[in-house]
Structure formats: structure tokens, C-alpha cells
Amino acid sequence: MAKQQTWNNDLEKEFKDTIHRYFDEKISNALNNKNVLNVGDNLGQLLKNSEEDIVKIITPRAVKKWASLETLPLWEKFLKNEQMILELREIGKSIANSMRPLAGNNFAIWVTKVLNKAFEVENLPITASTTG
């Protein structure tokens, strides 16, 4: 897959500035409206509540940075649909949540196979096993 070559350092700086401004505004608003200690106790919730807004900022960057020239027009249409951007986030989380245990289970199996081969080569009377 050929990557889109229009992303550059200036665009990356602009993206990072946008993210910093977003979070600076969120924390400033929270500090202006609440007790400082209450804000500190709820930083995790503040981040969680920011997720949808951040996805809307990050997704266009990812598309511009990684989409191929062939698919870029399709992605640009996709980016105009806010619901699809949010659904892509959920789809991505589902894929990642499925991949972690699959990778972890296979890693355990691979380690077992490597150990058993090493035990065989060394003529050791032990066997490694895993349920994944």
C-alpha cells in the first residue's frame, strides 16, 4: 500500500498544536468551574469525556498520513460523516480487543514450542505446555 505523501512536518505541528489547545481548554474550563481537588480526582473522567472530540481530530490526520492515493477520495467522503468516524473508533477498539488475546495466546504457544525444541535438543526429560 502506497502511503499518502502530503503529510509533512508543518501539518504535524499544526495537529499537535490543535491537540494541545483542546486539552488546555478542557483543563482550564474544568478548573474554572470546579474545586481544584475535585478536578484532580476526576482527571480520568475528563479524558474519557474527551474521547469523541479527540477521535474527530485524530481520524482526519490518520487518513491524510496513511491512506493510499487510490483510496484517499473514499476516505475524504468518509470523513464528512461524523457518525462513521465514531463508529470507526468502536470498530478499531473491537479489532484491538480481539487482537490482544489472540496475539497473547499465540505468543504463549510459540514460547512453549521454542522451549520444547530446546528441551529436545538438550535431551531434557521435561515438556512445556500451555492452554494459550
C-alpha positions as CSV (number, residue, x, y, z in Angstrom):
1,M,0.0,0.0,0.0
2,A,1.4,3.3,-1.0
3,K,1.2,6.0,1.7
4,Q,-0.1,9.4,1.0
5,Q,2.8,11.8,0.8
6,T,1.0,15.1,1.5
7,W,1.6,14.9,5.3
8,N,4.5,17.0,6.4
9,N,6.2,18.5,9.5
10,D,4.1,21.7,9.3
11,L,0.9,19.7,9.3
12,E,2.1,17.5,12.1
13,K,3.0,20.6,14.2
14,E,-0.5,22.1,13.4
15,F,-2.1,18.8,14.5
16,K,-0.1,18.7,17.8
17,D,-0.9,22.4,18.5
18,T,-4.7,21.6,17.9
19,I,-4.5,18.7,20.4
20,H,-2.6,20.8,23.0
21,R,-5.1,23.7,22.6
22,Y,-8.0,21.2,23.0
23,F,-6.7,19.7,26.3
24,D,-5.5,23.1,27.6
25,E,-9.1,24.4,27.1
26,K,-10.6,21.3,28.7
27,I,-8.5,21.6,31.8
28,S,-8.9,25.4,32.1
29,N,-12.7,25.1,31.8
30,A,-12.7,22.4,34.5
31,L,-10.5,24.4,36.8
32,N,-12.7,27.5,36.3
33,N,-15.9,25.7,37.1
34,K,-14.9,23.3,40.0
35,N,-12.9,22.9,43.1
36,V,-9.3,22.1,42.1
37,L,-9.2,18.9,44.2
38,N,-12.4,17.7,42.6
39,V,-10.9,18.2,39.1
40,G,-7.8,16.3,40.2
41,D,-10.0,13.4,41.4
42,N,-11.8,13.3,38.1
43,L,-9.0,13.6,35.5
44,G,-9.7,10.2,34.2
45,Q,-13.3,11.1,33.6
46,L,-12.3,14.3,31.9
47,L,-10.1,12.3,29.5
48,K,-12.9,9.8,28.9
49,N,-15.4,12.6,28.2
50,S,-12.9,14.0,25.6
51,E,-12.7,10.8,23.6
52,E,-15.3,11.6,20.9
53,D,-13.9,15.0,20.3
54,I,-10.3,13.7,20.0
55,V,-11.4,10.9,17.6
56,K,-12.8,13.6,15.3
57,I,-9.4,15.4,15.4
58,I,-7.2,12.3,15.1
59,T,-9.0,10.4,12.4
60,P,-8.5,13.0,9.6
61,R,-4.8,13.1,10.5
62,A,-4.5,9.3,10.3
63,V,-6.3,9.3,6.9
64,K,-4.1,12.0,5.5
65,K,-1.0,10.4,6.9
66,W,-1.7,6.7,5.9
67,A,-4.3,6.5,3.2
68,S,-3.1,5.5,-0.3
69,L,-3.6,7.8,-3.2
70,E,-6.1,5.3,-4.6
71,T,-8.3,5.3,-1.5
72,L,-7.9,8.9,-0.4
73,P,-11.0,10.1,-2.2
74,L,-13.1,7.4,-0.5
75,W,-11.7,8.3,2.9
76,E,-12.3,12.0,2.3
77,K,-16.0,11.2,1.8
78,F,-16.0,9.1,4.9
79,L,-14.5,11.9,7.0
80,K,-17.5,14.1,6.2
81,N,-19.8,11.7,8.1
82,E,-19.3,12.2,11.9
83,Q,-21.2,9.0,12.8
84,M,-18.9,6.9,10.7
85,I,-15.8,8.4,12.3
86,L,-17.2,7.5,15.8
87,E,-18.2,4.0,14.5
88,L,-14.7,3.5,13.1
89,R,-13.4,4.2,16.7
90,E,-15.6,1.5,18.0
91,I,-14.6,-0.9,15.2
92,G,-11.0,-0.2,15.9
93,K,-11.4,-0.8,19.6
94,S,-13.1,-4.1,18.8
95,I,-10.3,-5.2,16.5
96,A,-7.7,-4.2,19.1
97,N,-9.5,-6.0,21.8
98,S,-9.8,-9.1,19.7
99,M,-6.1,-9.0,18.6
100,R,-4.6,-8.7,22.1
101,P,-5.8,-12.1,23.4
102,L,-5.1,-13.7,20.0
103,A,-1.6,-12.4,20.0
104,G,-1.1,-13.2,23.6
105,N,-2.3,-16.8,23.3
106,N,-0.2,-17.4,20.2
107,F,2.8,-15.9,21.9
108,A,2.4,-18.3,24.8
109,I,2.1,-21.2,22.3
110,W,5.2,-20.0,20.5
111,V,7.2,-19.8,23.7
112,T,6.1,-23.3,24.5
113,K,7.2,-24.6,21.1
114,V,10.6,-22.9,21.5
115,L,11.1,-24.3,25.0
116,N,10.1,-27.8,23.9
117,K,12.5,-27.7,21.0
118,A,15.3,-26.5,23.3
119,F,14.4,-29.3,25.8
120,E,14.5,-31.8,22.9
121,V,17.9,-30.6,21.6
122,E,19.3,-30.7,25.2
123,N,17.7,-34.2,25.8
124,L,15.9,-32.8,28.9
125,P,13.1,-35.0,30.1
126,I,10.6,-32.1,30.6
127,T,7.9,-30.6,28.5
128,A,6.4,-27.1,28.5
129,S,2.7,-26.8,28.0
130,T,0.1,-24.0,27.9
131,T,-3.6,-23.6,27.4
132,G,-2.9,-20.5,25.4
